[in-house]
Structures are given as structure tokens and as C-alpha cells.
Amino acid sequence: MDPKEILKRPYARLVVPEEDGSFRAEIPEFPGCLATGETRSEALDDLEEVAAAWLAAALKNNQSIPEPVENSDFSGKLVLRMPRSLHKKATYVAEREGVSLNALIVTAVATYLGGPQNRQAPAAPHQVAIIAVGPTIQTGGTHHQSFQFPAGGVPSWARRTG
């Protein structure tokens, strides 16, 4: 199997600006496969070379190559374990905001991952771009270390009705 052919599959490329002004690019499905560059383009170009070498080494060592995440079957259901104290706190916040616990958690995850709702970003956000292979798909988001609801509280689409 040729690494260049494998890289034509829809593996996501993640580009993150670093504090020093450079950029880090990685393919999340390939652990430890990352490259840096002075520009986004340079980081992505270098990533292709690094990924080809990563794949060649994995194939040489008879390691399995992960499938692109895009090809996974996602049901939309997730079993989640968390500390009791966090569960209790989340339940109280959901009650205070007038939403279900599920809506609160979905909103928190969507906000953390750069969801479409109006959100209040922290003072120094990290911009993240995800670029997929194939038809060009590019989305930008804000990566948070902590979560806050927007100034207006939970988005209206997440509020309980009735």
C-alpha cells in the first residue's frame, strides 16, 4: 500500500496557531504525526511529508492504519462517565438555566468545539482550523480551556419548552 494513496482518503488536517506565531499541523488519526511551519500553508505542506513517512513506518512495522474519522458510523448517542461532583454541578446549572442536562452538555461540547451558537470567548482564544481532504472544507472555531454560557445564557434552541 502506497502512503501517498492512503493520504488521498478523507483524513482531517488540523492546523493550530502557536503562541510564537508559528503553526502546528496534525492528522488526529495518526498519533504523534505533526509538523510545524511559519505559515498555515507551510505547516500543511510539511505535514504531508511527515504523514507519508509516518505511514511508511507504520506499514513497515505491520501496524494497522486507522480509518478516517469521517468514515466512522456515529449514532449521536454517547455514554458518558463523570465524577459525581461534576454531574451534580451540571444538573444544578441545567436547572438554573431551564434546560435539560442533555441540552446543557451538548451546548458545552458544541461551544468548546466551536459550535454555531453565539458564544462568549475567553480573553486569549486559540484559533483552530480543520481542513479535510477531498472537496475543500474549512471551518474555524475557538478552543476554550473553560466553558461559559453566552451573555444571554443558554441559546434558545437548547431551552426546555413547556
Secondary structure, DSSP 4 states (H G I P E B T S, - for coil): --HHHHTTS--EEEEEE-TTS-EEEE-TTSTT-EEEESSHHHHHHHHHHHHHHHHHHHHHTTPPPPPPGGGS---S-------HHHHHHHHHHHHHHTB-HHHHHHHHHHHHTT-SS-----SSPEEEEEEETTTTEEEEEEE-SS----TT-S-GGGB---
